[in-house]
C-alpha cells in the first residue's frame, strides 16, 4: 500500500483518518513521501498507537540536529540542495545535551510560573470575547484561537504587546508549507535579530519573565550559551503558539458538530478539563511529531526500518487507533483513562503541556458561559483544513455566537 499512499494530496489533508485506518490495518509503518517545512522527503510514517508510543521513547531514533542535514540529503526527493537552520534547542538534541538543556529549561519554566499566568490568561480571554459582537459573524480563528496563545507567549517571555503581531507574522511564515525558503530565511533573520536585542535588554533589565529566568538558570555547572538561549526562545515561541491555536479551534468545531456534548459541558463546567483531553485525542493539533531518524536498524512489529532513514510518528493516527481507544472516531467528552499522545511521550514530551491545557480550559469555560448559543456561520462543507502535514488546524472558523 505504501507505494500508492499520497499524503500530499489535498484530499488527504481534508480527511486523513480513513487513509490512516487503512495504513494501520496493513502495517505499523509505511515509507511514503512527506513534505516538511523545507522539502519533500522519503520517510516512514508510523500510525499504530503502541508502535508510536514505543518509538517516541526509543533512543535508537535520534533528533540530533548536527546529523540532520546529512540524513535529509540522503532521503530527499529532489536533487536541489536543502537549507536547514541548525537549532541547538532541546527539541533537536539527544542525551546528554538534551538532558542538560531540558533540566535548565525546567528550572526556569516551572509549574509556579505557569500558574502565575492564569489570571493573565483569564483577562486576555475576556478581552477577546468582549470584542465578539453577539449574533454577528466572526472568524473564531482570528478572534480567539490565534491571538490568545500569542498573547500568552508574549506574557510568558516578557515581549511587549506592540511586538507580538510581528511574532505572529514571523511564525506564520516559518511554519508555512507554501512560503519560499527566501521568505522563511527573511522571517528567521528578522525574528533572530529582534530576539538578540531583546536578550541583551533583559541582561541589563531583568524582569519576572521566562527570558530573564533562562538567563539565570543553570544545571549546576553551566548556563545556556547564546545560541542555545536563542533557539530555546524560538522553540517556546513556535511550539506554544501554533498547536495551542489549533487545539482551541478544533475543540470549538467539535462542539459545534455535537450540540448535546456542548450542552453537557455548559451545564457541567467541572467536566471541561477531561473534555480538553478528548479534544486533543480526537483532533490532535500536531499531526506528525517532529523529525526523527534511525541510528541503527529498528524493528517495529515485524517491520525493519533501516539505519539513517527518516521517521515521522503520526500522533493523529495513533490517537484514532481502535486497538487502544474504543470508538476512536467518535468524540466522547466523558472518556476516561485517555492516554493520548497529542503531547508526545518520552524525554521529548511537551514541556508546555500544562500551559496549553490551562489555555484550553479557560477559553472553553468562558466561551460556554458567555455564549449560550453557537452556530456555524457557513456551510460545514466550505470549511477547509490547512494544507499541512505537520498541523491539523482549520484555516478559518466563521461562527455566530449569542
C-alpha positions as CSV (number, residue, x, y, z in Angstrom):
1,X,0.0,0.0,0.0
2,X,2.9,2.4,0.8
3,X,3.6,2.8,-2.9
4,X,0.2,4.3,-3.6
5,X,-0.4,6.3,-0.4
6,X,-0.4,10.0,-1.2
7,X,-0.1,12.1,1.9
8,X,0.5,15.2,-0.1
9,X,-2.9,15.2,-1.8
10,X,-5.5,17.9,-0.9
11,X,-8.0,15.1,-0.3
12,X,-5.7,13.6,2.4
13,X,-5.3,17.0,4.2
14,X,-9.1,17.4,4.4
15,X,-9.8,13.9,5.6
16,X,-6.8,11.8,6.7
17,X,-8.4,9.3,9.0
18,X,-9.8,6.8,6.5
19,X,-6.3,6.6,4.9
20,X,-4.7,6.3,8.4
21,X,-7.1,3.4,9.2
22,X,-6.0,1.5,6.0
23,X,-2.4,2.2,6.8
24,X,-2.8,0.9,10.4
25,X,-4.5,-2.2,9.2
26,X,-1.8,-3.1,6.7
27,X,1.4,-2.4,8.6
28,X,2.7,-0.4,11.6
29,X,4.6,2.0,9.3
30,X,4.8,2.9,5.6
31,X,7.5,4.5,3.6
32,X,5.9,7.4,1.7
33,X,6.8,10.9,0.6
34,X,6.4,13.5,3.3
35,X,6.6,17.3,2.8
36,X,8.3,19.1,5.7
37,X,8.6,22.8,6.1
38,X,11.5,22.8,3.7
39,X,11.4,19.9,1.3
40,X,9.9,16.6,0.2
41,X,11.4,13.5,1.9
42,X,11.2,9.7,1.6
43,X,10.2,8.8,5.2
44,X,8.5,6.2,7.3
45,X,5.2,7.2,8.9
46,X,4.1,5.3,12.0
47,X,0.4,5.0,12.5
48,X,-0.3,2.4,15.2
49,X,-0.6,3.6,18.9
50,X,1.6,1.0,20.5
51,X,4.3,1.4,17.9
52,X,4.1,5.2,18.1
53,X,4.3,5.3,21.9
54,X,7.3,2.9,21.9
55,X,9.2,4.8,19.2
56,X,8.6,8.2,20.8
57,X,10.7,6.9,23.7
58,X,13.2,4.8,21.7
59,X,16.8,6.1,21.9
60,X,17.6,4.4,18.6
61,X,15.6,7.2,17.0
62,X,17.7,10.4,17.1
63,X,16.7,14.1,16.9
64,X,20.2,15.4,16.9
65,X,20.3,18.5,14.6
66,X,24.0,18.1,13.9
67,X,23.5,15.0,11.7
68,X,20.1,16.0,10.3
69,X,21.5,17.8,7.2
70,X,23.2,14.5,6.1
71,X,20.1,12.5,6.8
72,X,17.9,14.9,4.8
73,X,20.3,14.8,1.9
74,X,20.2,11.0,1.9
75,X,16.4,10.9,1.9
76,X,15.2,13.9,0.0
77,X,13.1,13.5,-3.2
78,X,14.5,16.4,-5.2
79,X,18.2,16.9,-6.3
80,X,18.0,20.5,-5.2
81,X,20.1,21.5,-2.2
82,X,18.3,21.9,1.1
83,X,19.0,24.7,3.6
84,X,18.5,23.8,7.2
85,X,18.8,26.1,10.2
86,X,20.8,24.5,13.0
87,X,18.6,24.8,16.1
88,X,20.5,23.9,19.2
89,X,17.3,23.5,21.3
90,X,16.3,20.6,23.4
91,X,13.8,19.6,20.8
92,X,16.5,18.8,18.3
93,X,19.1,17.1,20.5
94,X,19.7,13.8,22.2
95,X,21.1,13.0,25.7
96,X,23.3,14.1,27.3
97,X,22.8,17.5,25.5
98,X,19.0,17.1,25.7
99,X,19.2,16.2,29.4
100,X,21.2,19.3,30.3
101,X,19.0,21.7,28.1
102,X,15.7,20.3,29.5
103,X,17.0,20.5,33.1
104,X,17.9,24.1,32.6
105,X,14.5,24.9,30.9
106,X,12.7,23.0,33.7
107,X,14.3,25.2,36.3
108,X,13.0,28.4,34.6
109,X,9.7,27.1,33.2
110,X,8.2,25.9,36.5
111,X,4.6,25.0,37.4
112,X,4.6,28.0,39.6
113,X,5.4,30.2,36.6
114,X,2.6,28.5,34.6
115,X,0.1,29.0,37.4
116,X,1.0,32.7,37.7
117,X,-0.2,33.1,34.1
118,X,-3.7,32.0,34.9
119,X,-5.2,35.5,35.8
120,X,-3.4,37.0,32.7
121,X,-4.9,34.3,30.5
122,X,-8.3,34.9,32.0
123,X,-8.1,38.6,31.4
124,X,-6.8,38.1,27.9
125,X,-9.6,35.7,27.1
126,X,-12.2,38.1,28.5
127,X,-10.9,41.0,26.4
128,X,-11.0,38.9,23.2
129,X,-14.6,37.7,24.0
130,X,-15.7,41.2,24.8
131,X,-14.8,42.2,21.2
132,X,-17.0,39.5,19.7
133,X,-20.4,41.0,18.7
134,X,-23.2,38.7,19.8
135,X,-25.2,37.4,16.9
136,X,-22.8,38.6,14.2
137,X,-20.5,36.6,12.0
138,X,-16.9,36.3,13.3
139,X,-14.0,34.1,12.4
140,X,-13.1,32.5,15.7
141,X,-9.6,31.6,14.4
142,X,-8.7,35.3,14.1
143,X,-10.9,36.4,17.0
144,X,-9.7,34.0,19.7
145,X,-7.6,30.9,18.6
146,X,-4.6,32.8,17.2
147,X,-4.5,36.0,19.4
148,X,-4.9,34.2,22.7
149,X,-1.8,31.9,22.6
150,X,0.4,34.7,21.1
151,X,-0.7,36.9,23.9
152,X,0.1,34.2,26.5
153,X,3.6,33.5,24.9
154,X,4.3,37.2,24.9
155,X,3.4,37.5,28.6
156,X,5.5,34.4,29.3
157,X,8.6,35.7,27.5
158,X,8.0,39.3,28.5
159,X,7.7,40.6,24.9
160,X,5.9,43.9,24.7
161,X,2.4,43.9,23.3
162,X,3.2,46.0,20.3
163,X,5.8,43.5,19.1
164,X,3.5,40.4,19.3
165,X,1.9,40.9,15.9
166,X,5.4,40.7,14.3
167,X,5.9,37.4,16.0
168,X,2.6,36.1,14.7
169,X,3.7,37.1,11.2
170,X,7.1,35.6,11.5
171,X,5.7,32.4,12.9
172,X,3.1,32.1,10.1
173,X,5.9,32.2,7.6
174,X,8.2,29.8,9.4
175,X,5.5,27.2,9.7
176,X,4.1,27.6,6.3
177,X,4.4,24.9,3.7
178,X,3.9,27.3,0.8
179,X,6.3,30.1,1.8
180,X,9.6,30.1,-0.1
181,X,12.9,29.4,1.6
182,X,13.8,33.1,0.9
183,X,10.7,34.1,2.9
184,X,11.5,31.7,5.7
185,X,15.1,32.9,5.9
186,X,13.9,36.5,6.0
187,X,11.5,35.7,8.8
188,X,14.2,33.8,10.7
189,X,16.6,36.6,10.4
190,X,14.1,39.2,11.5
191,X,13.0,37.2,14.5
192,X,16.6,36.3,15.4
193,X,17.6,40.0,15.2
194,X,14.8,41.1,17.5
195,X,15.4,38.3,20.0
196,X,19.1,39.0,20.2
197,X,18.4,42.7,21.0
198,X,15.7,41.6,23.5
199,X,18.0,39.2,25.2
200,X,20.6,41.9,25.6
201,X,18.0,44.2,27.0
202,X,16.9,41.5,29.5
203,X,20.5,41.0,30.6
204,X,20.6,44.6,31.7
205,X,17.0,44.9,32.8
206,X,15.7,41.5,34.1
207,X,12.1,41.1,35.0
208,X,9.6,38.4,36.1
209,X,9.6,36.6,32.7
210,X,10.9,33.4,31.2
211,X,13.7,35.0,29.3
212,X,15.1,36.6,32.4
213,X,14.8,33.3,34.2
214,X,16.6,31.4,31.4
215,X,19.4,33.9,31.6
216,X,19.9,32.9,35.3
217,X,19.1,29.2,35.2
218,X,21.8,26.5,35.0
219,X,22.2,22.8,35.6
220,X,24.6,23.2,38.4
221,X,27.6,23.7,36.2
222,X,26.8,26.0,33.2
223,X,24.1,28.2,31.7
224,X,22.7,28.3,28.2
225,X,25.1,29.8,25.7
226,X,23.8,32.5,23.3
227,X,22.9,30.0,20.5
228,X,21.1,27.7,22.9
229,X,19.2,30.6,24.5
230,X,18.1,31.9,21.2
231,X,16.9,28.5,19.9
232,X,15.1,27.8,23.2
233,X,13.2,31.0,22.9
234,X,12.4,30.2,19.3
235,X,11.1,26.8,20.5
236,X,8.8,28.4,23.1
237,X,7.6,30.9,20.6
238,X,6.7,28.4,17.9
239,X,5.7,25.3,20.0
240,X,3.5,27.2,22.3
241,X,1.6,29.1,19.6
242,X,0.5,27.1,16.6
243,X,-0.5,23.9,18.4
244,X,-2.5,25.8,21.1
245,X,-4.3,27.8,18.5
246,X,-5.2,24.6,16.6
247,X,-6.4,23.0,19.8
248,X,-8.8,25.9,20.5
249,X,-10.3,25.9,17.0
250,X,-10.6,22.2,16.8
251,X,-12.3,22.0,20.2
252,X,-14.9,24.6,19.3
253,X,-15.5,23.0,15.9
254,X,-16.0,19.6,17.6
255,X,-18.6,21.0,19.9
256,X,-20.4,22.9,17.1
257,X,-20.9,19.5,15.5
258,X,-22.2,17.9,18.7
259,X,-24.7,20.2,20.5
260,X,-25.5,17.5,23.1
261,X,-21.9,17.4,24.4
262,X,-21.7,21.1,24.1
263,X,-24.8,21.5,26.4
264,X,-23.3,18.9,28.8
265,X,-20.1,20.9,29.2
266,X,-22.0,24.2,29.6
267,X,-24.0,22.7,32.5
268,X,-21.1,20.8,34.0
269,X,-18.0,23.1,33.7
270,X,-16.1,20.8,36.0
271,X,-16.0,18.3,33.1
272,X,-14.1,20.6,30.9
273,X,-10.6,19.5,31.8
274,X,-11.3,15.9,30.9
275,X,-13.1,17.1,27.7
276,X,-9.9,19.0,26.7
277,X,-8.0,15.7,26.8
278,X,-10.6,14.2,24.5
279,X,-10.4,17.2,22.1
280,X,-6.6,16.7,22.0
281,X,-7.1,13.0,21.1
282,X,-10.0,13.5,18.7
283,X,-8.3,16.2,16.5
284,X,-4.6,16.2,17.5
285,X,-3.2,19.7,16.8
286,X,0.1,18.2,15.8
287,X,-0.5,15.6,13.1
288,X,3.2,14.4,12.7
289,X,5.7,14.6,15.5
290,X,8.9,16.4,14.6
291,X,11.5,14.6,12.6
292,X,13.5,11.6,13.9
293,X,16.0,9.3,12.2
294,X,17.3,5.8,12.9
295,X,20.8,5.3,14.4
296,X,20.6,1.6,13.6
297,X,18.0,-0.8,12.0
298,X,14.9,-0.7,14.1
299,X,12.3,-3.4,14.1
300,X,8.7,-2.3,14.5
301,X,6.1,-5.1,14.9
302,X,8.0,-7.3,12.4
303,X,8.9,-4.5,10.1
304,X,12.5,-3.3,9.9
305,X,13.3,0.3,9.3
306,X,16.9,0.7,8.0
307,X,19.6,2.9,9.5
308,X,19.7,6.5,8.5
309,X,16.0,6.5,7.5
310,X,13.7,9.3,8.5
311,X,10.7,8.5,10.7
312,X,7.6,10.6,11.4
313,X,5.2,9.4,14.1
314,X,1.6,10.3,13.4
315,X,0.1,11.4,16.6
316,X,-3.2,12.0,14.9
317,X,-3.3,8.4,13.6
318,X,-2.2,6.9,16.8
319,X,-4.9,8.7,18.7
320,X,-7.5,7.2,16.4
321,X,-6.3,3.6,16.8
322,X,-9.1,1.3,17.6
323,X,-6.7,-1.2,19.2
324,X,-6.2,1.4,22.0
325,X,-9.4,3.5,22.1
326,X,-12.9,2.3,22.0
327,X,-14.9,4.0,19.2
328,X,-11.9,6.0,18.2
329,X,-13.6,8.1,15.5
330,X,-16.3,9.3,18.0
331,X,-16.0,12.4,20.2
332,X,-16.7,11.3,23.8
333,X,-16.1,14.0,26.4
334,X,-16.8,11.5,29.1
335,X,-13.9,9.3,28.0
336,X,-11.8,8.1,30.9
337,X,-8.1,6.9,31.0
338,X,-7.4,9.0,28.0
339,X,-3.8,8.3,27.4
340,X,-3.5,10.1,24.1
341,X,-0.2,11.1,22.5
342,X,-1.0,14.6,21.5
343,X,1.8,16.0,23.6
344,X,4.2,13.2,22.7
345,X,5.8,10.7,25.0
346,X,9.3,10.0,26.5
347,X,12.0,12.5,27.0
348,X,10.6,14.9,24.4
349,X,7.1,15.0,25.9
350,X,5.9,18.6,25.6
351,X,7.2,20.7,28.5
352,X,4.4,23.3,27.8
353,X,1.5,20.8,28.1
354,X,0.2,22.2,31.4
355,X,0.1,25.7,29.9
356,X,-1.7,24.5,26.8
357,X,-4.2,22.6,28.9
358,X,-4.8,25.7,31.0
359,X,-5.4,27.9,28.0
360,X,-7.9,25.3,26.6
361,X,-9.8,25.0,29.9
362,X,-10.0,28.8,30.4
363,X,-11.0,29.6,26.9
364,X,-13.7,26.9,26.6
365,X,-15.1,27.6,30.0
366,X,-15.5,31.3,29.2
367,X,-16.9,30.7,25.7
368,X,-19.5,28.3,27.0
369,X,-20.5,30.6,29.9
370,X,-20.6,33.8,27.8
371,X,-22.4,32.5,24.8
372,X,-25.3,30.0,25.2
373,X,-25.9,29.6,21.5
374,X,-23.2,28.6,19.0
375,X,-23.8,28.3,15.2
376,X,-21.6,27.9,12.2
377,X,-21.9,30.9,10.0
378,X,-21.1,29.0,6.8
379,X,-21.9,25.6,5.4
380,X,-19.8,22.9,7.1
381,X,-18.7,21.7,3.6
382,X,-17.0,25.1,3.0
383,X,-14.6,24.8,5.9
384,X,-11.0,23.8,5.0
385,X,-8.2,22.3,6.9
386,X,-4.8,23.9,6.5
387,X,-2.7,22.4,3.7
388,X,-0.1,21.0,6.2
389,X,1.2,17.5,7.2
390,X,2.5,18.9,10.4
391,X,-0.5,20.7,11.8
392,X,-4.2,19.7,11.9
393,X,-5.9,23.0,12.0
394,X,-8.8,24.9,10.3
395,X,-7.9,27.8,8.1
396,X,-10.9,29.7,9.4
397,X,-14.0,29.0,11.6
398,X,-16.8,31.5,10.9
399,X,-19.3,31.3,13.8
400,X,-22.3,33.2,15.1
401,X,-22.3,33.4,18.9
402,X,-25.2,34.8,21.0
